[in-house]
């Protein structure tokens, strides 16, 4: 695969997706960069001596170069083979005959997108992809105190009606925004807090924040840009953990099928509470809470990697293989099976989330991991 990309790089014919894959491979090691320049130098010095018509004839003769003794001749043949493979055409040989067979490419597994379900306080569920932009989705409260709308970008917003009595405590209605496998959705709460909800996640929140606290409940992952209000702290509850802020930006990763709850702070400060413990995070820090360890751990992290999903990217910062594959399971709706021990495999780098799964797997294969696709099941080999 590397050789095909190198030839296309030299000829400036890489697609944007291939350019991303090449960059990861090129920056992976000094050996890769040396190999690239070696091929480039040979290619530029010898390509003028290659007869492409003869190269194709050689390919037709069972891909065995028997006459041309030029050392670089094999590069032309390899490039020709790569072209054939790219069209889905393969050559199979039998004694004394040649068969050309067109092999059907497996169906692509496409990425997720903007999908969400809004559950109102009365239990009614609204599939948000069925709602047109700028529509009024619903009105909540005894006297329709809150209007739920969708803006031109598809973001859900809550507007408190001017004549609503916001002084009433304990009269809130609660809504839940949830995302399916392969879905993400954004919402602006009644206080102006922006919430970016990742795939297979849900957030329960009041339609307006009465009382002296702003409390929401999260399962899965979300990025918060909390509207500042020093008199009314914003609290996020996830399992045995709660986070208290007055106004700041942070990410919470709290999936039920993962043992650790991760809270990553980008700016300001947050107080993380777990059972009887409490810790204050500084920007660039991440807390790790797990019942297995029964404590709050704090470490410095790459915040860009923690919120890459919000910006439409997969970004891996020394990530283990299984955590990477969990992200792909949720985003592409696949099942992953492992053959052999992959516990020591780590990844750095990344790619875009709007690519088909096959393109993402190509990037991961640069770390010498092999994948076999069987329908919606991905089998992983070390």
Secondary structure, DSSP 8 states (H G I E B T S, - for coil): -HHHHHHHHHTT---HHHHHHHHHHHTT-HHHHHHHHHHHHHHHHHGGG--HHHHHHHHHTTT---S---TTHHHHHHHHHHHHHHTTEEEEEETTEEEEEE----------EE--EEE-TTS-EEEGGGS-TT-EEEEESTT--EEEEE-TTS-EEEEE-TT--TT--S---EEEEE--TTEEEEEE-TTS-EEEE-SS-EEEEESS--SSEEEEEEEEEEEEE----TTSEEEEEETTEEEEESS-EEEEEE-TTSS-EEEEEEES-EEEEETTEEEEE-TTEEEEEETTTTEEEEEE--HHHHTGGGGTEEEEEEEEHHHHHHHHHHHHT-EEEEES--TT-EEEEEEETTS-HHHHHHHHHTTT-EEEEETTEEEEE-
